[in-house]
Amino acid sequence: MSARETRVALIGAPTDIGAGHRGASMGPEALRVAGIVQALRARGLDVFDTGNIGGPLNPWLPPVDGYRHLDEVVAWNRATMDAVGAALASDRLPILLGGDHSLGLGSITAVARHCRQNGRTLRVLWLDAHADFNTSELTPSGNVHGMPVACLFGIGPRALTHLSGEAPMLLPDQIRQIGVRSVDEGERRLVREVGLDIYDMRYIDEIGIRQVMTQALYGVDEDTHLHVSFDVDFLDPAIAPGVGTTVSGGPNYREAQLVMEMIADSGRLGSLDIVELNPAFDLHNKTAQLAVDLVESLFGKSTLMR
């Protein structure tokens, strides 16, 4: 689908309900201030900003039975699932403006259900410094933004694993994780047991980002719905300081641009999350502006004359 045929729905989810730091709730507005609407329209897209979905306030309480704010996280993810599902049903490409990465659960649940209903093959590219495969037994924090992938695999509280009434929503061959460089010890064991396909930073350093993306996109064809879940901490904090959980050693600007350009070259992008942008840690909205720049590349902007 060409840019001029693509109808996009922006969905703001202003919450830090699953995070360990306050501030990701300001992410959607920071992206709007950085000009995401104007940038996408300049690419020829039909952009409809649906505004922000609503949900409970962050009570900022300690974990209960291993989870922080479980009821509130469920409420936000149900609202996200419904909004993303509605955009897909109306033939618009949903772009979720987060908000913390626990929201990826609701977003991908909606996308997975849409693919099953329409006989499409789902491929998820999870761009993140973290594997997000924790459980309440593995992490003392109880922060659910470290658990959404595990929940999508059916590992976690039933209220999250069965958000749509069925589980699991993802299988190992449907997801590729790229840029990972911070994994807890117990989480590492669980990831190996499940057989998650992770392209960590050492692997990227060894074979290069182009080869990594060639492998991650292998098998993507005209029947594939490609979902990109872009956690801004995927990027090296030297270029993207505006996140709550910075981890040094991430992709640089040129590597990140190539990731986005190769996804655009596939022509199969069907939905997108932009999460964990935290203006409280940013410098003059620098990270939001970079995120918008990279999203433009997802929709066809290239730094080369092609």
C-alpha positions as CSV (number, residue, x, y, z in Angstrom):
1,M,0.0,0.0,0.0
2,S,1.5,3.3,-1.0
3,A,1.7,6.3,1.4
4,R,-1.1,8.1,-0.4
5,E,-3.4,5.1,0.1
6,T,-2.6,4.7,3.8
7,R,-5.2,5.9,6.3
8,V,-3.7,6.3,9.8
9,A,-5.3,6.6,13.2
10,L,-3.3,8.1,16.0
11,I,-4.4,6.8,19.4
12,G,-3.0,8.6,22.5
13,A,-2.7,6.5,25.7
14,P,-1.4,9.0,28.3
15,T,-0.5,6.7,31.2
16,D,2.6,5.5,33.1
17,I,0.5,2.9,35.0
18,G,2.9,0.0,34.3
19,A,6.2,1.9,34.7
20,G,8.6,2.4,37.5
21,H,9.0,6.1,36.8
22,R,6.4,8.8,36.4
23,G,6.3,10.8,33.1
24,A,5.4,8.4,30.2
25,S,1.9,9.7,30.5
26,M,3.1,12.9,28.8
27,G,4.5,11.0,25.8
28,P,1.5,11.4,23.5
29,E,1.4,15.1,23.8
30,A,5.2,15.4,23.4
31,L,4.9,13.5,20.1
32,R,2.1,15.8,19.0
33,V,4.2,18.9,19.9
34,A,7.1,17.3,17.9
35,G,4.9,17.4,14.9
36,I,3.9,13.8,14.3
37,V,0.6,14.7,12.6
38,Q,2.2,17.2,10.3
39,A,5.2,14.9,9.5
40,L,2.9,12.0,8.5
41,R,0.7,14.2,6.4
42,A,3.8,15.5,4.6
43,R,4.5,11.9,3.7
44,G,1.1,11.8,1.9
45,L,-0.8,9.9,4.6
46,D,-4.5,10.5,5.6
47,V,-4.0,11.1,9.3
48,F,-6.9,11.1,11.8
49,D,-5.9,11.9,15.4
50,T,-8.5,10.2,17.5
51,G,-7.3,12.0,20.6
52,N,-6.6,10.2,23.9
53,I,-8.2,7.2,25.3
54,G,-9.1,7.3,29.0
55,G,-8.3,5.2,32.0
56,P,-7.7,5.2,35.8
57,L,-5.2,7.5,37.4
58,N,-1.9,6.1,38.5
59,P,-2.3,5.4,42.3
60,W,1.5,4.9,42.6
61,L,1.2,2.1,45.1
62,P,3.5,-0.9,45.9
63,P,2.9,-4.3,44.4
64,V,0.0,-6.5,45.5
65,D,0.6,-10.2,45.0
66,G,3.5,-9.5,42.7
67,Y,1.9,-6.9,40.5
68,R,1.7,-3.1,40.7
69,H,-1.6,-1.6,39.7
70,L,-3.0,-4.7,38.1
71,D,-6.6,-3.6,37.9
72,E,-5.6,-0.2,36.4
73,V,-3.2,-1.9,33.9
74,V,-6.0,-4.2,32.8
75,A,-8.4,-1.2,32.3
76,W,-5.8,0.7,30.2
77,N,-5.1,-2.3,28.1
78,R,-8.7,-3.0,27.5
79,A,-9.2,0.6,26.3
80,T,-6.1,0.2,24.1
81,M,-7.3,-3.1,22.7
82,D,-10.7,-1.6,21.8
83,A,-9.2,1.5,20.2
84,V,-6.7,-0.3,18.1
85,G,-9.3,-2.9,17.1
86,A,-11.7,-0.1,16.1
87,A,-9.0,1.5,13.9
88,L,-8.2,-1.8,12.2
89,A,-11.9,-2.5,11.6
90,S,-12.2,0.9,9.9
91,D,-9.3,0.2,7.6
92,R,-6.9,2.6,9.3
93,L,-3.4,1.8,10.4
94,P,-3.3,2.3,14.1
95,I,-0.4,4.2,15.7
96,L,-0.5,4.0,19.5
97,L,1.1,7.0,21.1
98,G,2.2,5.8,24.6
99,G,2.4,5.7,27.4
100,D,4.5,2.9,28.9
101,H,5.1,-0.5,27.2
102,S,2.6,-2.4,29.2
103,L,0.2,-1.0,26.6
104,G,1.8,-3.2,24.0
105,L,-0.3,-6.0,25.4
106,G,-3.6,-4.4,24.5
107,S,-2.3,-3.2,21.2
108,I,-0.9,-6.5,20.0
109,T,-3.8,-8.5,21.4
110,A,-6.1,-6.4,19.1
111,V,-3.7,-6.9,16.1
112,A,-3.4,-10.6,16.7
113,R,-7.2,-11.0,16.9
114,H,-7.6,-9.0,13.7
115,C,-5.1,-11.2,11.9
116,R,-6.8,-14.4,13.1
117,Q,-10.2,-13.1,12.0
118,N,-8.9,-12.1,8.5
119,G,-6.5,-15.0,7.8
120,R,-3.4,-12.9,8.0
121,T,0.1,-13.9,9.1
122,L,1.3,-11.8,12.1
123,R,4.9,-10.7,12.5
124,V,5.9,-8.5,15.5
125,L,9.1,-6.6,15.6
126,W,9.7,-5.6,19.2
127,L,12.3,-2.8,19.2
128,D,13.5,-2.6,22.9
129,A,16.4,-2.6,25.2
130,H,14.6,-5.1,27.3
131,A,13.0,-8.5,26.6
132,D,9.9,-7.6,28.7
133,F,9.5,-11.3,29.5
134,N,9.4,-10.9,33.3
135,T,6.8,-12.5,35.7
136,S,5.8,-11.6,39.2
137,E,8.1,-14.4,40.5
138,L,11.1,-13.0,38.6
139,T,10.9,-9.3,39.3
140,P,10.5,-7.7,42.7
141,S,9.3,-4.4,41.3
142,G,6.0,-5.8,40.0
143,N,6.1,-3.2,37.1
144,V,4.0,-4.6,34.3
145,H,5.8,-2.7,31.6
146,G,8.5,-5.5,32.0
147,M,5.9,-8.3,31.5
148,P,3.9,-7.7,28.3
149,V,5.6,-10.2,26.1
150,A,5.3,-12.9,28.7
151,C,1.6,-12.1,29.0
152,L,1.1,-12.3,25.2
153,F,2.6,-15.8,25.5
154,G,0.1,-16.7,28.1
155,I,2.4,-16.4,31.1
156,G,1.0,-14.1,33.8
157,P,-2.2,-13.2,35.5
158,R,-5.4,-14.4,33.7
159,A,-6.8,-10.8,33.6
160,L,-3.9,-9.9,31.2
161,T,-3.2,-13.2,29.4
162,H,-6.8,-13.6,28.4
163,L,-7.5,-9.9,27.7
164,S,-9.5,-10.9,24.6
165,G,-10.8,-14.1,26.1
166,E,-8.2,-16.4,24.5
167,A,-4.6,-17.2,25.0
168,P,-1.8,-17.2,24.0
169,M,-2.0,-14.3,21.6
170,L,1.6,-14.8,20.3
171,L,3.7,-17.8,19.4
172,P,7.5,-17.8,19.3
173,D,7.7,-17.8,15.5
174,Q,5.6,-14.6,15.4
175,I,7.9,-12.2,17.2
176,R,11.5,-10.9,16.7
177,Q,13.1,-8.8,19.4
178,I,15.8,-6.4,18.3
179,G,18.2,-4.3,20.3
180,V,17.9,-6.1,23.6
181,R,20.7,-5.5,26.0
182,S,19.2,-5.7,29.5
183,V,17.7,-9.1,30.6
184,D,17.3,-10.3,34.2
185,E,18.8,-13.6,35.1
186,G,15.5,-15.4,35.7
187,E,14.0,-13.7,32.6
188,R,16.9,-15.1,30.6
189,R,16.2,-18.6,31.6
190,L,12.5,-18.3,30.8
191,V,13.2,-16.7,27.4
192,R,15.5,-19.7,26.5
193,E,12.8,-22.2,27.6
194,V,10.2,-20.5,25.4
195,G,12.6,-20.2,22.4
196,L,12.2,-16.4,21.9
197,D,14.0,-15.1,18.8
198,I,16.2,-12.3,20.2
199,Y,18.7,-10.2,18.2
200,D,20.6,-8.7,21.0
201,M,23.2,-5.9,20.7
202,R,26.2,-8.3,20.7
203,Y,24.6,-10.1,17.7
204,I,24.0,-6.8,16.0
205,D,27.6,-5.8,16.6
206,E,28.8,-9.1,15.2
207,I,26.9,-9.3,12.0
208,G,25.6,-5.7,11.5
209,I,22.1,-4.2,11.6
210,R,21.4,-4.8,7.9
211,Q,21.9,-8.5,8.2
212,V,19.8,-8.6,11.4
213,M,16.9,-6.8,9.7
214,T,17.2,-9.2,6.7
215,Q,16.8,-12.1,9.1
216,A,14.1,-10.5,11.2
217,L,12.0,-9.7,8.1
218,Y,12.6,-13.1,6.4
219,G,9.4,-14.7,5.3
220,V,7.4,-11.5,5.4
221,D,5.1,-11.4,2.3
222,E,1.9,-10.0,0.9
223,D,-0.1,-12.0,3.4
224,T,1.8,-10.6,6.4
225,H,0.6,-8.0,8.9
226,L,3.8,-6.4,10.3
227,H,3.4,-4.8,13.7
228,V,6.2,-2.7,15.1
229,S,6.4,-2.1,18.8
230,F,8.9,0.7,19.2
231,D,10.1,1.3,22.7
232,V,12.1,4.5,22.6
233,D,14.7,3.0,25.0
234,F,15.7,0.8,22.0
235,L,17.8,3.7,21.0
236,D,21.1,4.6,22.6
237,P,20.5,7.2,25.4
238,A,23.2,9.4,23.9
239,I,20.7,10.3,21.2
240,A,17.5,9.5,23.1
241,P,17.7,10.6,26.7
242,G,13.9,11.0,27.2
243,V,13.1,7.6,28.6
244,G,12.7,6.2,32.2
245,T,14.9,3.1,31.8
246,T,18.0,4.1,29.8
247,V,20.5,1.3,28.9
248,S,23.8,2.3,27.3
249,G,25.0,0.6,24.1
250,G,21.9,0.8,21.9
251,P,21.6,1.5,18.2
252,N,22.9,4.8,17.0
253,Y,21.0,7.2,14.7
254,R,22.2,5.7,11.4
255,E,21.5,2.1,12.6
256,A,18.0,3.1,13.8
257,Q,17.3,4.8,10.5
258,L,18.3,1.7,8.6
259,V,16.0,-0.4,10.8
260,M,13.1,1.9,9.9
261,E,13.9,2.1,6.2
262,M,14.1,-1.6,5.8
263,I,10.8,-2.0,7.5
264,A,9.4,0.6,5.1
265,D,11.0,-1.3,2.2
266,S,9.0,-4.4,3.1
267,G,5.8,-2.6,2.4
268,R,4.0,-4.6,5.1
269,L,3.7,-2.2,8.0
270,G,0.2,-2.6,9.4
271,S,0.3,-1.2,12.9
272,L,2.7,0.7,15.3
273,D,3.3,1.4,19.0
274,I,5.5,4.3,20.1
275,V,6.0,3.9,23.8
276,E,8.1,4.8,26.9
277,L,8.8,8.3,25.7
278,N,9.2,10.3,29.0
279,P,9.4,14.0,28.6
280,A,10.4,14.4,32.3
281,F,13.8,13.0,31.4
282,D,14.1,14.7,28.0
283,L,16.0,17.7,26.8
284,H,13.9,20.3,24.9
285,N,11.7,17.5,23.4
286,K,14.8,16.1,21.6
287,T,13.8,12.5,22.0
288,A,10.2,13.1,20.8
289,Q,11.6,14.9,17.7
290,L,13.9,12.0,17.0
291,A,11.0,9.5,17.4
292,V,9.0,11.5,14.8
293,D,12.0,11.5,12.5
294,L,12.3,7.7,12.7
295,V,8.6,7.2,12.2
296,E,8.8,9.3,9.0
297,S,11.3,6.8,7.8
298,L,8.9,3.9,8.6
299,F,6.6,5.5,6.1
300,G,9.1,5.9,3.3
301,K,11.3,8.9,4.1
302,S,14.9,7.9,3.1
303,T,18.2,9.7,3.7
304,L,19.3,8.4,0.3
305,M,18.3,9.6,-3.1
306,R,16.4,6.5,-4.4
